[in-house]
Amino acid sequence: MTAEFWTARLPDADGLLADPASIAAQNERLRALDPAVRSLESLPDTIAGDQVRTWIGALSRLPTQQLYDGHGFEVTPAELDELVDALALDAVPSTQATRFGLVTHRASLRTFPTARQVFNQRGDTDLDRFQESAFFPGTPVVVVHTDRSGAWAFVVGEFYAAWMSAEGVAIGERCIVLGYGRREPSLIVTGPQVRTMPSPGEPTLSELVLDMGVRVPLLQDWPADAPANDGSGSGAHVIELPVRTPSGGLRLARSMLPRSPDVSTALLEYTRGVLIRQAFKFLGERYGWGHAHGARDCSGFVSEVYRSVGIELPRNSQDQAASEAFDRLVFDANVDRAARTAALRRLQAGDLVYTPGHVMMVLGQTREGPWVIHDTNRPSMRDADGALRPLPGNGVVVTPLLPLDFGPDGGLVDAVTAVQRIHPRRPA
């Protein structure tokens, strides 16, 4: 249950797996090969209405199963029709100017333009089925549509497209928006979360949450005796964050982050030891489907661990598992349990193991086989006598992999669909 236990078992825990040039090439390979990842750079100055309707229609589809609200009442067909009407697809113009923006705070991404929560079962109110993901401060997006009320915007980012509160995005010039995340020097969040310092004079930036892997411009040469918001920069990092003006435009404003071990002026080195230590920083955090509850889910968890070393992954586990941008080992239905188990016993720390709807990161091997760290909602495993035993925990846990149960269809070993080894190579 400690990072030190697992790093001590590695022959070269801090050996560099890839340099920055190889990681940059890997990220470009992801953008070139993976249909789940979009390049905002390549978007034209105008967007066709058919493209906008395609983006929205791919996400905002009527549910095929009965849903329930937080009180256990059925969501009626009429209520769902109201959500579809709120999409205002009839108001999408034939063409429109491409509007770029920066996300200003940790923002929920929704299936429909509503904050209303819905669930698959009565009494099970942990997994809101309209919650998709989250964007973080400084995330570049393209705003392509607003709902009928004007309160929600459909935004397209590199790794997701969904509805978010229109007040959470500030519209700016293409070059400023796309260049924000590439500015140097920069500061990278290496802890699970950090908060900006209180700032009564700039309340939208006061105690703003920044999650692991978020990169912000650093004003490195800020004079120590010069004011930055409501304090001086002598005891803190002075950074720039996006702010939404009253008219919806973009303004970059100064803010401050404490000088703590949870931030770094450079990406962490890509080593197995770093991956393990970064993952253990989340140990015990509660599960948050689609980044709900201020937390994260299984694919968000591994994405943020890898993002702290500069490696980008698709947002959802099914897209991560299917990506051809990494070293992928596929487990099809013809692979028997013995072959599966043998392959899993050869996995290395940092490898990602996928089952339908779930991903786990390998920590290492013991005589029990591979152990994994993962962010899970309701884990369970089989005892030595075959009895199913629910495991305590609704969040980031460390478990052996082989005894894990996948439900009525059998053990988790039989449900593994793929393994991804993230092994960037220096470009030719």
Contacts in CASP RR format, 6 or more apart in sequence:
PFRMAT RR
TARGET T0000
AUTHOR 0000-0000-0000
METHOD contacts of the structure
MODEL  1
MTAEFWTARLPDADGLLADPASIAAQNERLRALDPAVRSLESLPDTIAGD
QVRTWIGALSRLPTQQLYDGHGFEVTPAELDELVDALALDAVPSTQATRF
GLVTHRASLRTFPTARQVFNQRGDTDLDRFQESAFFPGTPVVVVHTDRSG
AWAFVVGEFYAAWMSAEGVAIGERCIVLGYGRREPSLIVTGPQVRTMPSP
GEPTLSELVLDMGVRVPLLQDWPADAPANDGSGSGAHVIELPVRTPSGGL
RLARSMLPRSPDVSTALLEYTRGVLIRQAFKFLGERYGWGHAHGARDCSG
FVSEVYRSVGIELPRNSQDQAASEAFDRLVFDANVDRAARTAALRRLQAG
DLVYTPGHVMMVLGQTREGPWVIHDTNRPSMRDADGALRPLPGNGVVVTP
LLPLDFGPDGGLVDAVTAVQRIHPRRPA
1 283 0 8 1.000
1 398 0 8 1.000
2 280 0 8 1.000
3 273 0 8 1.000
3 276 0 8 1.000
3 277 0 8 1.000
3 279 0 8 1.000
3 280 0 8 1.000
6 276 0 8 1.000
6 349 0 8 1.000
6 363 0 8 1.000
6 364 0 8 1.000
6 371 0 8 1.000
7 13 0 8 1.000
7 272 0 8 1.000
7 273 0 8 1.000
7 276 0 8 1.000
7 277 0 8 1.000
9 364 0 8 1.000
10 272 0 8 1.000
10 273 0 8 1.000
10 349 0 8 1.000
10 364 0 8 1.000
12 272 0 8 1.000
13 271 0 8 1.000
13 272 0 8 1.000
13 273 0 8 1.000
13 276 0 8 1.000
14 269 0 8 1.000
14 271 0 8 1.000
14 273 0 8 1.000
14 274 0 8 1.000
15 271 0 8 1.000
15 272 0 8 1.000
16 269 0 8 1.000
16 270 0 8 1.000
16 271 0 8 1.000
17 270 0 8 1.000
17 271 0 8 1.000
17 272 0 8 1.000
17 423 0 8 1.000
17 424 0 8 1.000
18 26 0 8 1.000
18 270 0 8 1.000
18 423 0 8 1.000
18 424 0 8 1.000
18 425 0 8 1.000
18 426 0 8 1.000
19 426 0 8 1.000
20 267 0 8 1.000
21 426 0 8 1.000
21 427 0 8 1.000
22 424 0 8 1.000
22 425 0 8 1.000
22 426 0 8 1.000
22 427 0 8 1.000
23 267 0 8 1.000
23 270 0 8 1.000
23 309 0 8 1.000
23 310 0 8 1.000
23 311 0 8 1.000
23 424 0 8 1.000
25 424 0 8 1.000
25 425 0 8 1.000
25 426 0 8 1.000
25 427 0 8 1.000
26 311 0 8 1.000
26 325 0 8 1.000
26 422 0 8 1.000
26 424 0 8 1.000
26 425 0 8 1.000
27 310 0 8 1.000
27 311 0 8 1.000
27 312 0 8 1.000
29 325 0 8 1.000
30 37 0 8 1.000
30 312 0 8 1.000
30 313 0 8 1.000
30 314 0 8 1.000
30 323 0 8 1.000
30 325 0 8 1.000
31 37 0 8 1.000
31 39 0 8 1.000
31 158 0 8 1.000
32 325 0 8 1.000
33 323 0 8 1.000
33 324 0 8 1.000
33 325 0 8 1.000
34 314 0 8 1.000
34 319 0 8 1.000
34 323 0 8 1.000
34 324 0 8 1.000
34 325 0 8 1.000
36 159 0 8 1.000
36 314 0 8 1.000
36 315 0 8 1.000
36 316 0 8 1.000
36 319 0 8 1.000
36 322 0 8 1.000
36 323 0 8 1.000
37 158 0 8 1.000
37 159 0 8 1.000
37 312 0 8 1.000
37 314 0 8 1.000
38 156 0 8 1.000
38 157 0 8 1.000
38 158 0 8 1.000
38 159 0 8 1.000
38 161 0 8 1.000
39 158 0 8 1.000
40 100 0 8 1.000
40 140 0 8 1.000
40 141 0 8 1.000
40 142 0 8 1.000
40 156 0 8 1.000
40 157 0 8 1.000
40 158 0 8 1.000
40 178 0 8 1.000
41 178 0 8 1.000
43 98 0 8 1.000
43 142 0 8 1.000
44 98 0 8 1.000
45 97 0 8 1.000
45 98 0 8 1.000
46 95 0 8 1.000
46 96 0 8 1.000
46 97 0 8 1.000
46 98 0 8 1.000
47 95 0 8 1.000
47 96 0 8 1.000
47 97 0 8 1.000
47 98 0 8 1.000
47 142 0 8 1.000
47 144 0 8 1.000
48 94 0 8 1.000
48 95 0 8 1.000
49 92 0 8 1.000
49 93 0 8 1.000
49 94 0 8 1.000
49 95 0 8 1.000
49 96 0 8 1.000
52 92 0 8 1.000
52 96 0 8 1.000
52 144 0 8 1.000
52 145 0 8 1.000
52 154 0 8 1.000
53 89 0 8 1.000
53 92 0 8 1.000
55 144 0 8 1.000
55 154 0 8 1.000
55 156 0 8 1.000
55 161 0 8 1.000
56 87 0 8 1.000
56 89 0 8 1.000
56 145 0 8 1.000
56 154 0 8 1.000
58 161 0 8 1.000
59 111 0 8 1.000
59 132 0 8 1.000
59 161 0 8 1.000
59 162 0 8 1.000
59 163 0 8 1.000
60 83 0 8 1.000
60 84 0 8 1.000
60 87 0 8 1.000
60 111 0 8 1.000
60 112 0 8 1.000
60 163 0 8 1.000
62 80 0 8 1.000
62 84 0 8 1.000
63 80 0 8 1.000
63 118 0 8 1.000
63 129 0 8 1.000
65 120 0 8 1.000
66 74 0 8 1.000
66 75 0 8 1.000
67 74 0 8 1.000
67 75 0 8 1.000
67 118 0 8 1.000
67 119 0 8 1.000
67 120 0 8 1.000
67 129 0 8 1.000
68 74 0 8 1.000
68 75 0 8 1.000
68 118 0 8 1.000
68 119 0 8 1.000
68 120 0 8 1.000
68 121 0 8 1.000
68 122 0 8 1.000
68 123 0 8 1.000
69 75 0 8 1.000
69 116 0 8 1.000
69 117 0 8 1.000
69 118 0 8 1.000
69 119 0 8 1.000
70 117 0 8 1.000
70 119 0 8 1.000
70 123 0 8 1.000
70 125 0 8 1.000
72 119 0 8 1.000
72 122 0 8 1.000
72 123 0 8 1.000
75 118 0 8 1.000
83 112 0 8 1.000
83 113 0 8 1.000
83 114 0 8 1.000
85 148 0 8 1.000
86 112 0 8 1.000
86 113 0 8 1.000
86 114 0 8 1.000
86 147 0 8 1.000
86 148 0 8 1.000
86 149 0 8 1.000
86 152 0 8 1.000
87 112 0 8 1.000
87 113 0 8 1.000
87 147 0 8 1.000
87 148 0 8 1.000
88 145 0 8 1.000
88 146 0 8 1.000
88 147 0 8 1.000
88 148 0 8 1.000
91 145 0 8 1.000
91 148 0 8 1.000
92 145 0 8 1.000
96 144 0 8 1.000
98 142 0 8 1.000
98 174 0 8 1.000
99 142 0 8 1.000
99 143 0 8 1.000
99 144 0 8 1.000
99 171 0 8 1.000
99 172 0 8 1.000
100 140 0 8 1.000
100 141 0 8 1.000
100 142 0 8 1.000
100 143 0 8 1.000
100 171 0 8 1.000
100 172 0 8 1.000
100 173 0 8 1.000
100 174 0 8 1.000
100 177 0 8 1.000
100 178 0 8 1.000
101 140 0 8 1.000
101 141 0 8 1.000
101 142 0 8 1.000
101 143 0 8 1.000
101 169 0 8 1.000
101 170 0 8 1.000
101 171 0 8 1.000
101 172 0 8 1.000
101 177 0 8 1.000
101 242 0 8 1.000
101 250 0 8 1.000
102 137 0 8 1.000
102 138 0 8 1.000
102 139 0 8 1.000
102 140 0 8 1.000
102 141 0 8 1.000
102 169 0 8 1.000
102 170 0 8 1.000
102 172 0 8 1.000
102 177 0 8 1.000
102 180 0 8 1.000
102 242 0 8 1.000
102 250 0 8 1.000
103 135 0 8 1.000
103 136 0 8 1.000
103 137 0 8 1.000
103 138 0 8 1.000
103 139 0 8 1.000
103 141 0 8 1.000
103 155 0 8 1.000
103 164 0 8 1.000
103 168 0 8 1.000
103 169 0 8 1.000
103 242 0 8 1.000
104 137 0 8 1.000
104 138 0 8 1.000
104 168 0 8 1.000
104 169 0 8 1.000
104 170 0 8 1.000
104 204 0 8 1.000
104 241 0 8 1.000
104 242 0 8 1.000
104 243 0 8 1.000
104 244 0 8 1.000
105 137 0 8 1.000
105 168 0 8 1.000
105 204 0 8 1.000
105 208 0 8 1.000
105 209 0 8 1.000
106 134 0 8 1.000
106 135 0 8 1.000
106 136 0 8 1.000
106 137 0 8 1.000
106 209 0 8 1.000
106 211 0 8 1.000
106 291 0 8 1.000
106 294 0 8 1.000
107 134 0 8 1.000
107 135 0 8 1.000
107 136 0 8 1.000
107 164 0 8 1.000
107 165 0 8 1.000
107 168 0 8 1.000
107 169 0 8 1.000
108 115 0 8 1.000
108 131 0 8 1.000
108 132 0 8 1.000
108 134 0 8 1.000
108 164 0 8 1.000
108 165 0 8 1.000
108 291 0 8 1.000
108 292 0 8 1.000
109 131 0 8 1.000
109 132 0 8 1.000
109 133 0 8 1.000
109 134 0 8 1.000
109 135 0 8 1.000
109 155 0 8 1.000
109 160 0 8 1.000
109 162 0 8 1.000
109 163 0 8 1.000
109 164 0 8 1.000
109 290 0 8 1.000
110 130 0 8 1.000
110 131 0 8 1.000
110 132 0 8 1.000
110 152 0 8 1.000
110 162 0 8 1.000
110 163 0 8 1.000
110 164 0 8 1.000
111 129 0 8 1.000
111 130 0 8 1.000
111 131 0 8 1.000
111 132 0 8 1.000
111 162 0 8 1.000
111 163 0 8 1.000
112 130 0 8 1.000
112 163 0 8 1.000
113 147 0 8 1.000
113 149 0 8 1.000
113 151 0 8 1.000
113 152 0 8 1.000
113 154 0 8 1.000
113 163 0 8 1.000
114 130 0 8 1.000
114 152 0 8 1.000
116 130 0 8 1.000
117 125 0 8 1.000
117 128 0 8 1.000
117 130 0 8 1.000
117 131 0 8 1.000
118 128 0 8 1.000
118 129 0 8 1.000
118 130 0 8 1.000
119 125 0 8 1.000
119 126 0 8 1.000
119 127 0 8 1.000
119 128 0 8 1.000
119 129 0 8 1.000
120 127 0 8 1.000
120 129 0 8 1.000
126 287 0 8 1.000
126 288 0 8 1.000
126 289 0 8 1.000
126 377 0 8 1.000
126 394 0 8 1.000
127 289 0 8 1.000
127 377 0 8 1.000
128 289 0 8 1.000
128 292 0 8 1.000
131 289 0 8 1.000
131 290 0 8 1.000
131 291 0 8 1.000
131 292 0 8 1.000
132 160 0 8 1.000
132 162 0 8 1.000
132 290 0 8 1.000
133 160 0 8 1.000
133 162 0 8 1.000
133 290 0 8 1.000
133 291 0 8 1.000
133 300 0 8 1.000
133 315 0 8 1.000
133 316 0 8 1.000
134 290 0 8 1.000
134 291 0 8 1.000
135 141 0 8 1.000
135 155 0 8 1.000
135 157 0 8 1.000
135 160 0 8 1.000
135 164 0 8 1.000
136 210 0 8 1.000
136 211 0 8 1.000
136 214 0 8 1.000
137 208 0 8 1.000
137 210 0 8 1.000
137 214 0 8 1.000
137 216 0 8 1.000
137 241 0 8 1.000
137 242 0 8 1.000
138 180 0 8 1.000
138 181 0 8 1.000
138 214 0 8 1.000
138 216 0 8 1.000
138 241 0 8 1.000
138 242 0 8 1.000
139 157 0 8 1.000
140 157 0 8 1.000
140 158 0 8 1.000
140 177 0 8 1.000
140 178 0 8 1.000
140 179 0 8 1.000
140 180 0 8 1.000
140 181 0 8 1.000
141 155 0 8 1.000
141 156 0 8 1.000
141 157 0 8 1.000
141 169 0 8 1.000
142 155 0 8 1.000
142 156 0 8 1.000
142 157 0 8 1.000
143 153 0 8 1.000
143 154 0 8 1.000
143 155 0 8 1.000
143 169 0 8 1.000
143 171 0 8 1.000
144 154 0 8 1.000
144 155 0 8 1.000
144 156 0 8 1.000
145 153 0 8 1.000
145 154 0 8 1.000
146 152 0 8 1.000
146 153 0 8 1.000
146 154 0 8 1.000
146 166 0 8 1.000
147 153 0 8 1.000
147 154 0 8 1.000
147 163 0 8 1.000
150 166 0 8 1.000
151 165 0 8 1.000
151 166 0 8 1.000
151 167 0 8 1.000
152 163 0 8 1.000
152 164 0 8 1.000
152 165 0 8 1.000
152 166 0 8 1.000
153 163 0 8 1.000
153 164 0 8 1.000
153 165 0 8 1.000
153 166 0 8 1.000
153 169 0 8 1.000
154 161 0 8 1.000
154 162 0 8 1.000
154 163 0 8 1.000
155 161 0 8 1.000
155 162 0 8 1.000
155 163 0 8 1.000
155 164 0 8 1.000
155 169 0 8 1.000
159 312 0 8 1.000
159 314 0 8 1.000
159 315 0 8 1.000
160 315 0 8 1.000
167 244 0 8 1.000
168 244 0 8 1.000
169 244 0 8 1.000
170 242 0 8 1.000
170 243 0 8 1.000
170 244 0 8 1.000
170 245 0 8 1.000
170 248 0 8 1.000
170 249 0 8 1.000
170 250 0 8 1.000
170 251 0 8 1.000
171 248 0 8 1.000
171 249 0 8 1.000
171 250 0 8 1.000
172 249 0 8 1.000
172 250 0 8 1.000
173 250 0 8 1.000
176 250 0 8 1.000
176 252 0 8 1.000
177 250 0 8 1.000
180 217 0 8 1.000
180 242 0 8 1.000
180 252 0 8 1.000
181 215 0 8 1.000
181 216 0 8 1.000
181 217 0 8 1.000
183 217 0 8 1.000
184 217 0 8 1.000
185 217 0 8 1.000
185 218 0 8 1.000
185 220 0 8 1.000
185 265 0 8 1.000
186 215 0 8 1.000
186 216 0 8 1.000
186 217 0 8 1.000
186 218 0 8 1.000
186 265 0 8 1.000
187 215 0 8 1.000
187 216 0 8 1.000
187 217 0 8 1.000
187 218 0 8 1.000
187 237 0 8 1.000
187 239 0 8 1.000
187 257 0 8 1.000
187 263 0 8 1.000
187 264 0 8 1.000
187 265 0 8 1.000
188 213 0 8 1.000
188 214 0 8 1.000
188 215 0 8 1.000
188 263 0 8 1.000
188 264 0 8 1.000
188 265 0 8 1.000
188 266 0 8 1.000
188 267 0 8 1.000
188 268 0 8 1.000
188 308 0 8 1.000
189 210 0 8 1.000
189 211 0 8 1.000
189 212 0 8 1.000
189 213 0 8 1.000
189 214 0 8 1.000
189 215 0 8 1.000
189 262 0 8 1.000
189 263 0 8 1.000
189 308 0 8 1.000
190 212 0 8 1.000
190 213 0 8 1.000
190 261 0 8 1.000
190 262 0 8 1.000
190 263 0 8 1.000
190 264 0 8 1.000
190 268 0 8 1.000
190 278 0 8 1.000
190 308 0 8 1.000
191 212 0 8 1.000
191 261 0 8 1.000
191 262 0 8 1.000
191 263 0 8 1.000
191 278 0 8 1.000
191 281 0 8 1.000
191 308 0 8 1.000
192 211 0 8 1.000
192 212 0 8 1.000
192 262 0 8 1.000
192 281 0 8 1.000
192 282 0 8 1.000
192 285 0 8 1.000
193 209 0 8 1.000
193 210 0 8 1.000
193 211 0 8 1.000
193 212 0 8 1.000
194 209 0 8 1.000
194 210 0 8 1.000
194 257 0 8 1.000
194 258 0 8 1.000
194 260 0 8 1.000
194 262 0 8 1.000
194 263 0 8 1.000
195 207 0 8 1.000
195 208 0 8 1.000
195 209 0 8 1.000
195 210 0 8 1.000
196 205 0 8 1.000
196 206 0 8 1.000
196 207 0 8 1.000
196 208 0 8 1.000
196 210 0 8 1.000
196 239 0 8 1.000
196 241 0 8 1.000
196 255 0 8 1.000
196 256 0 8 1.000
196 257 0 8 1.000
197 206 0 8 1.000
197 207 0 8 1.000
197 229 0 8 1.000
197 236 0 8 1.000
197 255 0 8 1.000
197 256 0 8 1.000
197 257 0 8 1.000
197 258 0 8 1.000
198 206 0 8 1.000
198 207 0 8 1.000
198 230 0 8 1.000
199 205 0 8 1.000
199 206 0 8 1.000
199 229 0 8 1.000
199 230 0 8 1.000
199 255 0 8 1.000
199 256 0 8 1.000
200 206 0 8 1.000
200 230 0 8 1.000
201 229 0 8 1.000
201 230 0 8 1.000
202 229 0 8 1.000
202 230 0 8 1.000
202 243 0 8 1.000
202 253 0 8 1.000
202 254 0 8 1.000
202 255 0 8 1.000
204 243 0 8 1.000
204 244 0 8 1.000
205 229 0 8 1.000
205 241 0 8 1.000
205 243 0 8 1.000
205 253 0 8 1.000
205 255 0 8 1.000
208 241 0 8 1.000
208 255 0 8 1.000
209 294 0 8 1.000
210 216 0 8 1.000
210 257 0 8 1.000
211 296 0 8 1.000
211 304 0 8 1.000
212 278 0 8 1.000
212 281 0 8 1.000
212 304 0 8 1.000
212 305 0 8 1.000
212 307 0 8 1.000
212 308 0 8 1.000
213 304 0 8 1.000
213 307 0 8 1.000
213 308 0 8 1.000
213 310 0 8 1.000
216 239 0 8 1.000
216 240 0 8 1.000
216 241 0 8 1.000
217 239 0 8 1.000
217 240 0 8 1.000
218 237 0 8 1.000
218 238 0 8 1.000
218 239 0 8 1.000
218 265 0 8 1.000
219 228 0 8 1.000
219 238 0 8 1.000
219 239 0 8 1.000
219 240 0 8 1.000
219 254 0 8 1.000
220 265 0 8 1.000
222 228 0 8 1.000
222 233 0 8 1.000
222 238 0 8 1.000
224 232 0 8 1.000
224 233 0 8 1.000
224 234 0 8 1.000
224 235 0 8 1.000
225 232 0 8 1.000
225 234 0 8 1.000
226 232 0 8 1.000
226 233 0 8 1.000
228 236 0 8 1.000
228 238 0 8 1.000
228 254 0 8 1.000
228 255 0 8 1.000
228 256 0 8 1.000
229 253 0 8 1.000
229 254 0 8 1.000
229 255 0 8 1.000
229 256 0 8 1.000
231 256 0 8 1.000
233 256 0 8 1.000
235 258 0 8 1.000
235 259 0 8 1.000
236 256 0 8 1.000
236 257 0 8 1.000
236 258 0 8 1.000
236 259 0 8 1.000
237 256 0 8 1.000
237 257 0 8 1.000
237 258 0 8 1.000
237 259 0 8 1.000
237 263 0 8 1.000
238 254 0 8 1.000
238 255 0 8 1.000
238 256 0 8 1.000
239 254 0 8 1.000
239 255 0 8 1.000
239 256 0 8 1.000
239 257 0 8 1.000
240 252 0 8 1.000
240 253 0 8 1.000
240 254 0 8 1.000
240 255 0 8 1.000
241 252 0 8 1.000
241 253 0 8 1.000
241 255 0 8 1.000
242 250 0 8 1.000
242 251 0 8 1.000
242 252 0 8 1.000
242 253 0 8 1.000
243 250 0 8 1.000
243 251 0 8 1.000
243 252 0 8 1.000
243 253 0 8 1.000
244 250 0 8 1.000
244 251 0 8 1.000
245 251 0 8 1.000
257 263 0 8 1.000
267 308 0 8 1.000
267 309 0 8 1.000
267 310 0 8 1.000
268 274 0 8 1.000
268 278 0 8 1.000
268 308 0 8 1.000
268 309 0 8 1.000
269 309 0 8 1.000
270 309 0 8 1.000
270 310 0 8 1.000
270 311 0 8 1.000
270 424 0 8 1.000
272 348 0 8 1.000
272 349 0 8 1.000
272 350 0 8 1.000
273 349 0 8 1.000
274 308 0 8 1.000
274 309 0 8 1.000
275 305 0 8 1.000
275 306 0 8 1.000
275 309 0 8 1.000
275 349 0 8 1.000
275 350 0 8 1.000
275 361 0 8 1.000
276 349 0 8 1.000
276 350 0 8 1.000
276 363 0 8 1.000
276 373 0 8 1.000
278 305 0 8 1.000
278 308 0 8 1.000
278 309 0 8 1.000
279 301 0 8 1.000
279 305 0 8 1.000
279 361 0 8 1.000
279 363 0 8 1.000
279 373 0 8 1.000
279 396 0 8 1.000
280 373 0 8 1.000
282 296 0 8 1.000
282 301 0 8 1.000
282 305 0 8 1.000
282 375 0 8 1.000
282 396 0 8 1.000
283 373 0 8 1.000
283 396 0 8 1.000
283 397 0 8 1.000
283 398 0 8 1.000
284 393 0 8 1.000
284 395 0 8 1.000
284 396 0 8 1.000
284 397 0 8 1.000
285 295 0 8 1.000
285 296 0 8 1.000
285 375 0 8 1.000
285 395 0 8 1.000
285 396 0 8 1.000
286 293 0 8 1.000
286 295 0 8 1.000
286 394 0 8 1.000
286 395 0 8 1.000
287 293 0 8 1.000
287 295 0 8 1.000
287 297 0 8 1.000
287 375 0 8 1.000
287 376 0 8 1.000
287 377 0 8 1.000
287 394 0 8 1.000
287 395 0 8 1.000
287 396 0 8 1.000
288 294 0 8 1.000
288 295 0 8 1.000
288 296 0 8 1.000
288 297 0 8 1.000
288 375 0 8 1.000
288 395 0 8 1.000
289 297 0 8 1.000
289 377 0 8 1.000
290 296 0 8 1.000
290 297 0 8 1.000
290 300 0 8 1.000
291 297 0 8 1.000
291 300 0 8 1.000
295 375 0 8 1.000
295 395 0 8 1.000
296 304 0 8 1.000
296 375 0 8 1.000
297 375 0 8 1.000
298 317 0 8 1.000
298 357 0 8 1.000
298 358 0 8 1.000
298 359 0 8 1.000
298 360 0 8 1.000
298 374 0 8 1.000
298 375 0 8 1.000
298 376 0 8 1.000
299 313 0 8 1.000
299 315 0 8 1.000
299 316 0 8 1.000
299 317 0 8 1.000
299 320 0 8 1.000
299 359 0 8 1.000
300 315 0 8 1.000
300 375 0 8 1.000
301 374 0 8 1.000
301 375 0 8 1.000
301 396 0 8 1.000
302 313 0 8 1.000
302 320 0 8 1.000
302 352 0 8 1.000
302 359 0 8 1.000
302 361 0 8 1.000
303 312 0 8 1.000
303 313 0 8 1.000
303 315 0 8 1.000
303 320 0 8 1.000
305 361 0 8 1.000
306 312 0 8 1.000
306 313 0 8 1.000
306 422 0 8 1.000
307 313 0 8 1.000
311 422 0 8 1.000
311 424 0 8 1.000
313 320 0 8 1.000
313 323 0 8 1.000
313 422 0 8 1.000
314 320 0 8 1.000
314 323 0 8 1.000
317 354 0 8 1.000
317 357 0 8 1.000
317 358 0 8 1.000
317 359 0 8 1.000
318 354 0 8 1.000
318 356 0 8 1.000
318 357 0 8 1.000
320 352 0 8 1.000
320 354 0 8 1.000
320 359 0 8 1.000
320 420 0 8 1.000
321 354 0 8 1.000
321 359 0 8 1.000
321 417 0 8 1.000
321 418 0 8 1.000
321 420 0 8 1.000
322 418 0 8 1.000
323 420 0 8 1.000
326 420 0 8 1.000
326 421 0 8 1.000
326 422 0 8 1.000
326 423 0 8 1.000
327 420 0 8 1.000
327 421 0 8 1.000
327 422 0 8 1.000
327 423 0 8 1.000
328 418 0 8 1.000
328 419 0 8 1.000
328 420 0 8 1.000
328 421 0 8 1.000
329 343 0 8 1.000
329 418 0 8 1.000
329 419 0 8 1.000
329 420 0 8 1.000
329 421 0 8 1.000
330 417 0 8 1.000
330 418 0 8 1.000
331 340 0 8 1.000
331 343 0 8 1.000
331 416 0 8 1.000
331 417 0 8 1.000
331 418 0 8 1.000
331 419 0 8 1.000
335 343 0 8 1.000
337 413 0 8 1.000
337 414 0 8 1.000
340 413 0 8 1.000
340 414 0 8 1.000
340 416 0 8 1.000
341 402 0 8 1.000
341 413 0 8 1.000
343 419 0 8 1.000
344 353 0 8 1.000
344 369 0 8 1.000
344 370 0 8 1.000
344 401 0 8 1.000
344 402 0 8 1.000
344 413 0 8 1.000
344 416 0 8 1.000
344 419 0 8 1.000
345 365 0 8 1.000
345 369 0 8 1.000
345 370 0 8 1.000
347 353 0 8 1.000
347 362 0 8 1.000
347 364 0 8 1.000
347 365 0 8 1.000
347 370 0 8 1.000
347 419 0 8 1.000
348 362 0 8 1.000
348 364 0 8 1.000
348 421 0 8 1.000
349 362 0 8 1.000
349 363 0 8 1.000
349 364 0 8 1.000
350 361 0 8 1.000
350 362 0 8 1.000
350 363 0 8 1.000
350 421 0 8 1.000
350 422 0 8 1.000
351 361 0 8 1.000
351 362 0 8 1.000
351 419 0 8 1.000
351 420 0 8 1.000
351 421 0 8 1.000
352 359 0 8 1.000
352 360 0 8 1.000
352 361 0 8 1.000
352 362 0 8 1.000
352 419 0 8 1.000
352 420 0 8 1.000
352 421 0 8 1.000
352 422 0 8 1.000
353 359 0 8 1.000
353 360 0 8 1.000
353 361 0 8 1.000
353 362 0 8 1.000
353 370 0 8 1.000
353 372 0 8 1.000
353 401 0 8 1.000
353 416 0 8 1.000
353 419 0 8 1.000
354 416 0 8 1.000
354 417 0 8 1.000
354 418 0 8 1.000
354 419 0 8 1.000
354 420 0 8 1.000
355 406 0 8 1.000
355 412 0 8 1.000
355 415 0 8 1.000
355 416 0 8 1.000
355 417 0 8 1.000
356 415 0 8 1.000
356 417 0 8 1.000
358 374 0 8 1.000
358 376 0 8 1.000
359 374 0 8 1.000
360 372 0 8 1.000
360 373 0 8 1.000
360 374 0 8 1.000
360 401 0 8 1.000
361 372 0 8 1.000
361 373 0 8 1.000
361 374 0 8 1.000
362 370 0 8 1.000
362 371 0 8 1.000
362 372 0 8 1.000
362 401 0 8 1.000
363 370 0 8 1.000
363 371 0 8 1.000
363 372 0 8 1.000
363 373 0 8 1.000
363 398 0 8 1.000
364 370 0 8 1.000
364 371 0 8 1.000
365 371 0 8 1.000
366 400 0 8 1.000
368 400 0 8 1.000
368 402 0 8 1.000
368 403 0 8 1.000
369 400 0 8 1.000
369 401 0 8 1.000
369 402 0 8 1.000
370 400 0 8 1.000
370 401 0 8 1.000
370 402 0 8 1.000
371 398 0 8 1.000
371 399 0 8 1.000
371 400 0 8 1.000
371 401 0 8 1.000
372 398 0 8 1.000
372 399 0 8 1.000
372 400 0 8 1.000
372 401 0 8 1.000
373 396 0 8 1.000
373 397 0 8 1.000
373 398 0 8 1.000
374 396 0 8 1.000
374 397 0 8 1.000
374 399 0 8 1.000
375 395 0 8 1.000
375 396 0 8 1.000
376 393 0 8 1.000
376 394 0 8 1.000
376 395 0 8 1.000
376 397 0 8 1.000
377 394 0 8 1.000
377 395 0 8 1.000
378 390 0 8 1.000
378 394 0 8 1.000
379 390 0 8 1.000
379 391 0 8 1.000
379 393 0 8 1.000
379 397 0 8 1.000
379 399 0 8 1.000
379 404 0 8 1.000
380 388 0 8 1.000
380 389 0 8 1.000
380 390 0 8 1.000
380 391 0 8 1.000
380 404 0 8 1.000
380 405 0 8 1.000
380 407 0 8 1.000
381 388 0 8 1.000
381 389 0 8 1.000
381 391 0 8 1.000
381 399 0 8 1.000
381 400 0 8 1.000
381 403 0 8 1.000
381 404 0 8 1.000
381 405 0 8 1.000
382 388 0 8 1.000
382 389 0 8 1.000
382 403 0 8 1.000
382 405 0 8 1.000
382 411 0 8 1.000
383 389 0 8 1.000
383 403 0 8 1.000
388 405 0 8 1.000
391 397 0 8 1.000
391 399 0 8 1.000
401 412 0 8 1.000
401 413 0 8 1.000
402 412 0 8 1.000
402 413 0 8 1.000
404 411 0 8 1.000
404 412 0 8 1.000
404 413 0 8 1.000
405 411 0 8 1.000
405 412 0 8 1.000
406 412 0 8 1.000
406 414 0 8 1.000
406 415 0 8 1.000
409 415 0 8 1.000
END
